[in-house]
Amino acid sequence: MLKRWLSVGVVMLIMGLTSGVTAHADSAEDHALATAPAGMTLTGDDASLTTSDQAANQAGFVPIRHGQAVALTTGEAQAGAVWSTNTHAFHLTQNQTIAAWVYLGCGQQASDGLAFVLQNDSRMVNATPQFGATPIGETLGVWGIDADPFPATATALSRTAIQNSWALALSTGRHTQANATAPGQANSFDLGATTPYLAAGYPGSGTTYQRHKVSGTLGGLLTPNRYYYSLALQGRLAVPNLANGQWHHVTLRWRAATHTMTVIVNDRQATTNAAESGTRRTVNVDLNRVDPNHTGYARWGLTAATSTGVTAPTLAVLTQSPRQPKQVTSAVKPQSKPKMTTRATNAHAAVTVTSHRSVQVPSTHPTTVTGRVTPTGTASARPTVQVTLNGQRLATTKPQPNGKFAVTIDAAQLRPGTDRVKLVAQTATRRTEPTTVALHVAGKLTFAALSTAPGFQKMPVATKNELVTRQPGWQIVVQDTRGTGSRWTLSAQSGTFVNETTGRPMAGAPVYVTDGTMTPLSRVPTTIMTHTTNDAQADGKTNVLAQWSAKTGILLHAQPGTAAGRYHGTITWTLNNAPE
């Protein structure tokens, strides 16, 4: 019997693009920094803390009235960490104390929280969870990644965390998704919490993660079982006021003889620094999990991560470190270490920056980073300034006799999105920790590739409802060079497909298929994908088709009653600069 065939092509495409960049207010951060209590100066020639060289690490050091603050995150979908330098390691064989003021925002606008961490991960200052494209807030920058609804074991999940580590979490308790909607969402670590809380655990241990099962059809025989995880932590303590828009003092006291850590929260009054009783918990720490090679040391630090939509800053002001036994109660006295301050300017603006903030600069103008190196104490040799841009070393700069310097970066050297300038003051024998200036070069949201012209596969005339897959050669690639944290939505709509010869409509239409759902494309836009950009991944490019399989994405729903022939139609693609 002779088969009749039908061929369907998408012969015309219309690209819609709404432009513009959303501005984010940072008034909460400005207020928090303006009201920050006194703290330590953390950078300089004998720096106690440092950030990593990873572009995705958003942490930085911010000047405050007395000392410096650590800005771990300042916006949504970010991760940040600061770690002790080698000379300021945590001595596990000696009693130690770490103390800090922390700021997590307020109420529903609070950040996800932060963690105090001890670790001997082989990645050292580059230790971080295996996020993939976008940081996940419930990890606080230290726990494992629960984004797979079919994980093999809790041990497999734990391998995505910071290894050989112990963490004290200060969580705002927002991640409590449960039941059938929870698998694969990475939003359940705080299950059981009704308020902000603190608790401790081992991120790299499978026993830290409690598995919850969502049974598939027929006990998993027809459709597979799915899973999600919550955290099984030690010493959980509710701290209801932790996210009330105020600074809170936290003290950690390590007792080497008993291998115990006592944490005291709210033990100082923010405005007067007066001692208060606070609330405390003491937990045991298994050093075999933290220091498996029995070195007697660990790297200590602070980590944080934020979810999409969480814009509150995560801040800390250290008042005592393991190598700084004296409590800071007033302005920090000058110490014998060089300090570096920076300022970024361009032809149209002069913006004072801190090491963690992005500076908006035109993409067609050179940008000048200026600063001053101020030797203090007994420093004798005049330092030079080593400059790197996005990991590439630029020319070394000699400051003027008064310590001022200026580094001009040509527009051709900058890339759209976030560029990072690192400055290191050095002499023949000594150097400071890097000071980072983040330059946000105006980028754009666009289709890097868009072609669906190959259409759908040729098929016999349908005698029943069928889904027809795409021909090879489709390309849908979005590029967002506006910087990490930018968001976009891709949508599609379609009119009627018609026979090229007769003009008669086809019985059927393109549909958007996801796991378990099928949405016909109509003249009303259908959301295909929403995404938060991480410009450290593939220069901000997202291959939409990589998210689809042969049975998902845009397919053709062919129905009985369509005559043989060649059909064509229009799919309109719209790229918006924020989720709908």
Secondary structure as the mmCIF struct_conf table of DSSP 4:
data_model
#
loop_
_struct_conf.conf_type_id
_struct_conf.id
_struct_conf.beg_label_comp_id
_struct_conf.beg_label_asym_id
_struct_conf.beg_label_seq_id
_struct_conf.end_label_comp_id
_struct_conf.end_label_asym_id
_struct_conf.end_label_seq_id
HELX_LH_PP_P HELX_LH_PP_P1 LEU A 2 ARG A 4
STRN STRN1 TRP A 5 LEU A 17
HELX_RH_AL_P HELX_RH_AL_P1 SER A 27 ALA A 34
TURN_TY1_P TURN_TY1_P1 THR A 35 THR A 35
HELX_LH_PP_P HELX_LH_PP_P2 ALA A 36 ALA A 38
BEND BEND1 GLY A 44 GLY A 44
TURN_TY1_P TURN_TY1_P2 ASP A 45 ASP A 46
BEND BEND2 SER A 48 SER A 48
STRN STRN2 LEU A 49 THR A 50
BEND BEND3 ASP A 53 ASP A 53
TURN_TY1_P TURN_TY1_P3 ALA A 55 ALA A 56
STRN STRN3 ASN A 57 ASN A 57
STRN STRN4 GLY A 60 PRO A 63
BEND BEND4 ARG A 65 GLY A 67
STRN STRN5 GLN A 68 THR A 73
BEND BEND5 GLY A 75 ALA A 77
STRN STRN6 ALA A 79 SER A 84
HELX_RH_3T_P HELX_RH_3T_P1 ASN A 86 HIS A 88
STRN STRN7 PHE A 90 HIS A 91
TURN_TY1_P TURN_TY1_P4 LEU A 92 THR A 93
BEND BEND6 GLN A 94 GLN A 94
STRN STRN8 GLN A 96 TYR A 103
STRN STRN9 CYS A 106 CYS A 106
HELX_RH_3T_P HELX_RH_3T_P2 GLY A 107 GLN A 109
STRN STRN10 GLY A 113 GLN A 119
TURN_TY1_P TURN_TY1_P5 SER A 122 ARG A 123
HELX_RH_3T_P HELX_RH_3T_P3 MET A 124 ASN A 126
TURN_TY1_P TURN_TY1_P6 GLY A 132 ALA A 133
BEND BEND7 THR A 134 THR A 134
HELX_RH_3T_P HELX_RH_3T_P4 GLY A 137 THR A 139
TURN_TY1_P TURN_TY1_P7 LEU A 140 VAL A 142
BEND BEND8 TRP A 143 TRP A 143
BEND BEND9 PRO A 149 PHE A 150
BEND BEND10 ALA A 152 ALA A 152
HELX_RH_AL_P HELX_RH_AL_P2 ALA A 154 SER A 158
TURN_TY1_P TURN_TY1_P8 ARG A 159 THR A 160
BEND BEND11 ALA A 161 ALA A 161
BEND BEND12 GLN A 163 ASN A 164
STRN STRN11 SER A 165 SER A 171
HELX_RH_3T_P HELX_RH_3T_P5 ASN A 179 THR A 181
TURN_TY1_P TURN_TY1_P9 PRO A 183 GLY A 184
BEND BEND13 GLN A 185 GLN A 185
TURN_TY1_P TURN_TY1_P10 PHE A 189 GLY A 192
BEND BEND14 THR A 194 THR A 195
STRN STRN12 TYR A 197 GLY A 201
TURN_TY1_P TURN_TY1_P11 PRO A 203 GLY A 204
HELX_RH_3T_P HELX_RH_3T_P6 GLY A 206 THR A 208
STRN STRN13 TYR A 209 VAL A 214
HELX_RH_3T_P HELX_RH_3T_P7 THR A 217 GLY A 220
TURN_TY1_P TURN_TY1_P12 LEU A 221 LEU A 221
BEND BEND15 LEU A 222 THR A 223
STRN STRN14 ARG A 226 LEU A 231
STRN STRN15 GLN A 234 ALA A 238
HELX_RH_3T_P HELX_RH_3T_P8 PRO A 240 ALA A 243
STRN STRN16 ASN A 244 ASN A 244
BEND BEND16 GLY A 245 GLN A 246
STRN STRN17 HIS A 248 ARG A 255
TURN_TY1_P TURN_TY1_P13 ALA A 256 HIS A 259
STRN STRN18 THR A 260 VAL A 265
BEND BEND17 ASN A 266 ASN A 266
STRN STRN19 ARG A 268 ARG A 268
TURN_TY1_P TURN_TY1_P14 ALA A 270 THR A 272
STRN STRN20 ALA A 275 ALA A 275
STRN STRN21 THR A 279 ASN A 284
HELX_RH_AL_P HELX_RH_AL_P3 LEU A 287 VAL A 290
TURN_TY1_P TURN_TY1_P15 PRO A 292 ASN A 293
BEND BEND18 GLY A 296 GLY A 296
STRN STRN22 TYR A 297 ALA A 305
TURN_TY1_P TURN_TY1_P16 THR A 308 GLY A 309
STRN STRN23 THR A 314 GLN A 320
STRN STRN24 SER A 321 SER A 321
TURN_TY1_P TURN_TY1_P17 PRO A 322 ARG A 323
STRN STRN25 GLN A 324 GLN A 324
BEND BEND19 LYS A 326 LYS A 326
HELX_LH_PP_P HELX_LH_PP_P3 GLN A 327 VAL A 328
BEND BEND20 SER A 330 SER A 330
HELX_LH_PP_P HELX_LH_PP_P4 ALA A 331 PRO A 334
BEND BEND21 SER A 336 LYS A 337
STRN STRN26 LYS A 339 ASN A 346
BEND BEND22 ALA A 347 HIS A 348
STRN STRN27 ALA A 350 VAL A 351
TURN_TY1_P TURN_TY1_P18 SER A 355 HIS A 356
BEND BEND23 ARG A 357 ARG A 357
STRN STRN28 SER A 358 VAL A 361
TURN_TY1_P TURN_TY1_P19 SER A 363 THR A 364
BEND BEND24 HIS A 365 HIS A 365
STRN STRN29 THR A 367 THR A 374
TURN_TY1_P TURN_TY1_P20 GLY A 377 THR A 378
BEND BEND25 ALA A 381 ALA A 381
HELX_LH_PP_P HELX_LH_PP_P5 ARG A 382 PRO A 383
STRN STRN30 THR A 384 LEU A 389
TURN_TY1_P TURN_TY1_P21 ASN A 390 GLY A 391
STRN STRN31 GLN A 392 ARG A 393
STRN STRN32 THR A 397 THR A 397
HELX_LH_PP_P HELX_LH_PP_P6 LYS A 398 GLN A 400
TURN_TY1_P TURN_TY1_P22 PRO A 401 ASN A 402
BEND BEND26 GLY A 403 GLY A 403
STRN STRN33 LYS A 404 ILE A 409
HELX_RH_3T_P HELX_RH_3T_P9 ALA A 411 GLN A 413
BEND BEND27 PRO A 416 PRO A 416
STRN STRN34 GLY A 417 GLN A 426
BEND BEND28 ALA A 428 THR A 429
STRN STRN35 ARG A 431 ARG A 431
HELX_LH_PP_P HELX_LH_PP_P7 THR A 432 PRO A 434
STRN STRN36 THR A 435 VAL A 441
STRN STRN37 LEU A 445 SER A 451
TURN_TY1_P TURN_TY1_P23 ALA A 453 PRO A 454
STRN STRN38 PHE A 456 PHE A 456
STRN STRN39 MET A 459 PRO A 460
HELX_LH_PP_P HELX_LH_PP_P8 VAL A 461 ALA A 462
BEND BEND29 THR A 463 LYS A 464
STRN STRN40 GLU A 466 VAL A 468
HELX_LH_PP_P HELX_LH_PP_P9 THR A 469 THR A 469
STRN STRN41 ARG A 470 ARG A 470
HELX_LH_PP_P HELX_LH_PP_P10 GLN A 471 GLN A 471
TURN_TY1_P TURN_TY1_P24 PRO A 472 GLY A 473
STRN STRN42 GLN A 475 ASP A 480
BEND BEND30 ARG A 482 ARG A 482
TURN_TY1_P TURN_TY1_P25 THR A 484 GLY A 485
STRN STRN43 ARG A 487 SER A 494
STRN STRN44 VAL A 498 ASN A 499
TURN_TY1_P TURN_TY1_P26 GLU A 500 THR A 502
HELX_LH_PP_P HELX_LH_PP_P11 ARG A 504 ARG A 504
STRN STRN45 PRO A 505 PRO A 505
HELX_LH_PP_P HELX_LH_PP_P12 MET A 506 MET A 506
BEND BEND31 ALA A 507 ALA A 507
STRN STRN46 GLY A 508 THR A 514
TURN_TY1_P TURN_TY1_P27 ASP A 515 GLY A 516
STRN STRN47 THR A 517 PRO A 520
BEND BEND32 ARG A 523 VAL A 524
STRN STRN48 THR A 526 THR A 532
TURN_TY1_P TURN_TY1_P28 ASP A 535 ALA A 536
BEND BEND33 GLN A 537 GLN A 537
HELX_RH_3T_P HELX_RH_3T_P10 ALA A 538 GLY A 540
STRN STRN49 LYS A 541 ASN A 543
HELX_RH_3T_P HELX_RH_3T_P11 VAL A 544 GLN A 547
TURN_TY1_P TURN_TY1_P29 ALA A 550 LYS A 551
BEND BEND34 THR A 552 THR A 552
STRN STRN50 GLY A 553 ALA A 558
TURN_TY1_P TURN_TY1_P30 PRO A 560 GLY A 561
HELX_LH_PP_P HELX_LH_PP_P13 THR A 562 ALA A 563
BEND BEND35 ALA A 564 ALA A 564
STRN STRN51 GLY A 565 ASN A 576
BEND BEND36 ASN A 577 ALA A 578
#
